[in-house]
């Protein structure tokens, strides 16, 4: 979304909140109850506005005997070094720590996603295909260390790869560039 679109969405949200607050104040029989709603709305608004995370929505699947996040869509943050938050419905008794694979096809990333290993600490397989990536560094892959066994970066715009790119990933079995 453009900056103008985001500002319009912000103002529409703001108008709705003002309308909702005015209805609560004029029509509510209990001022205490109204104040609880107002505090909840204020906190929600602050959290929504101040959030600087890329929001990734996952469709969780078991593929090739591995529990994986298949990216459905991404809401990009305007900040350069924003963190990642993930949404989606997990299978019963499974969570982010159960995820062993991350698959993103045709979803735009300006750079290799940072903090992905913090959200999914047990990643073994990463696929970021047709994402417009133009660079990947040894530092991008270092957090995955010995766990990383498969990396796919097909149809990106990567032109140069360092000889040391995979030096922190000794168990990497397959690379698809």
Buried (B, 14 or more C-beta within 10 A) or exposed (E): EEEEEEEEEEEEBEEEBEEEBEEBEEEEEEEEEBEEBBEEBEEEBEEEEEBEBBBBBBEBBEEEEBBBBBBEEBEBBEEEEBBBBBEBEBEEEEEBEBBBBBBBBEBEBEBBBBBBBEBBEBBBBBBBBBBBBEBBEBEBBEBBEEBBBBBBBEBBEEEEBEEEBBEBBEEBEEEEE
